[in-house]
Amino acid sequence: MTRPVCAPNPRPQGGFMLFEVLVALLLFSFCLLGIVAMHTRVISSSIDAQNRNRAALLANEMVSSMWLSGVNMTDCSAWETRVADTQAAGLPGGRCKVELQGKTTKITIYWKAPANDQESNYTTTVVLP
């Protein structure tokens, strides 16, 4: 007489599928948090690049006006409102500084980055005729 082969007992693996689902949800949530953090950094870098580009345009505009007027201005108080006016393509907390050394003019524009509240700057040096 042969003994019947019994099927393995399914009880020892009860709840294992639930554990797999929980691990998959945990991995998915970590990936999702990483994507959100990366997206935040990309937006911050994009805003910084946009502000740096605006600072370069404002500095070039100052150089152009000096070149056209033929005067090296050391006082940029007229430009302070233009640089700080965020509604008219200015920079947040923007201010400027002009230094003269002979015919060489050094223009530095400062602003505060809104994301980390650190002061950034852009400097350009030109030789005017």
C-alpha positions as CSV (number, residue, x, y, z in Angstrom):
1,M,0.0,0.0,0.0
2,T,1.4,3.3,-1.0
3,R,0.9,6.4,1.0
4,P,-0.7,9.3,-0.7
5,V,1.5,12.3,-1.3
6,C,0.2,15.2,0.7
7,A,0.1,18.7,-0.6
8,P,2.4,21.1,1.3
9,N,0.6,23.1,4.0
10,P,-0.1,26.7,2.7
11,R,-0.3,28.1,6.2
12,P,3.5,28.8,6.8
13,Q,3.4,31.5,4.0
14,G,0.3,33.2,5.1
15,G,0.8,37.0,5.2
16,F,4.0,37.0,3.1
17,M,2.2,38.7,0.2
18,L,1.1,41.5,2.5
19,F,4.8,42.0,3.6
20,E,5.9,42.1,-0.1
21,V,3.3,44.8,-0.8
22,L,4.4,46.9,2.2
23,V,8.1,46.7,1.1
24,A,7.1,47.7,-2.5
25,L,5.2,50.7,-1.1
26,L,8.2,51.7,1.1
27,L,10.5,51.6,-1.9
28,F,8.0,53.5,-4.0
29,S,7.7,56.2,-1.4
30,F,11.5,56.6,-1.1
31,C,11.7,57.0,-4.8
32,L,8.9,59.5,-4.8
33,L,10.5,61.6,-2.1
34,G,13.8,61.6,-4.0
35,I,12.0,62.8,-7.1
36,V,10.4,65.6,-5.1
37,A,13.7,66.7,-3.6
38,M,15.4,66.7,-7.0
39,H,12.6,68.7,-8.4
40,T,13.0,71.3,-5.6
41,R,16.7,71.6,-6.4
42,V,16.1,72.0,-10.1
43,I,13.6,74.8,-9.5
44,S,16.0,76.6,-7.1
45,S,18.9,76.3,-9.6
46,S,16.6,77.6,-12.4
47,I,15.7,80.7,-10.3
48,D,19.4,81.3,-9.5
49,A,20.3,81.1,-13.2
50,Q,17.4,83.5,-14.0
51,N,18.6,86.0,-11.4
52,R,22.2,85.7,-12.6
53,N,21.1,86.3,-16.2
54,R,19.1,89.4,-15.1
55,A,22.1,90.7,-13.2
56,A,24.2,90.3,-16.3
57,L,21.6,92.2,-18.4
58,L,21.4,95.0,-15.9
59,A,25.2,95.3,-15.7
60,N,25.4,95.4,-19.5
61,E,22.7,98.0,-19.6
62,M,24.7,100.2,-17.1
63,V,27.8,99.8,-19.3
64,S,25.9,100.7,-22.4
65,S,24.6,103.9,-20.8
66,M,28.1,104.8,-19.6
67,W,29.5,104.1,-23.1
68,L,26.8,106.3,-24.8
69,S,27.1,109.2,-22.4
70,G,30.9,109.0,-22.3
71,V,30.9,109.3,-18.5
72,N,32.1,106.8,-16.0
73,M,29.7,107.1,-13.2
74,T,30.8,106.2,-9.7
75,D,27.4,106.8,-8.1
76,C,24.8,104.2,-9.2
77,S,22.0,105.6,-7.0
78,A,19.9,106.1,-10.2
79,W,20.3,102.4,-11.0
80,E,19.6,101.3,-7.4
81,T,15.8,101.6,-8.0
82,R,16.1,99.8,-11.4
83,V,18.1,97.0,-10.0
84,A,15.9,96.5,-6.9
85,D,12.5,96.8,-8.8
86,T,11.4,93.2,-9.2
87,Q,8.3,94.2,-11.1
88,A,10.5,95.7,-13.9
89,A,13.0,92.8,-14.3
90,G,15.0,93.8,-11.2
91,L,16.4,91.5,-8.6
92,P,15.1,90.7,-5.1
93,G,17.1,92.9,-2.6
94,G,19.1,94.2,-5.5
95,R,21.8,96.8,-5.2
96,C,24.8,97.8,-7.2
97,K,28.4,99.1,-6.7
98,V,30.6,100.8,-9.3
99,E,34.4,101.1,-8.9
100,L,36.6,103.1,-11.2
101,Q,40.3,102.6,-11.8
102,G,41.4,104.9,-14.6
103,K,39.4,103.8,-17.7
104,T,38.5,100.4,-16.1
105,T,35.1,100.2,-14.6
106,K,34.1,97.4,-12.3
107,I,30.3,96.9,-11.8
108,T,29.1,94.5,-9.1
109,I,25.4,93.7,-8.7
110,Y,24.2,92.1,-5.5
111,W,20.9,90.3,-4.7
112,K,19.4,87.9,-2.2
113,A,18.3,84.5,-3.5
114,P,14.8,83.9,-2.2
115,A,15.3,80.2,-1.6
116,N,18.2,80.3,0.8
117,D,18.4,84.0,1.6
118,Q,22.1,84.2,0.8
119,E,23.6,87.1,-1.0
120,S,24.8,86.5,-4.5
121,N,26.7,88.8,-6.8
122,Y,27.6,89.3,-10.4
123,T,30.7,91.3,-11.4
124,T,31.7,92.7,-14.8
125,T,34.8,94.7,-15.6
126,V,35.0,96.8,-18.8
127,V,37.4,99.4,-20.2
128,L,35.5,102.4,-21.5
129,P,37.0,104.8,-24.1
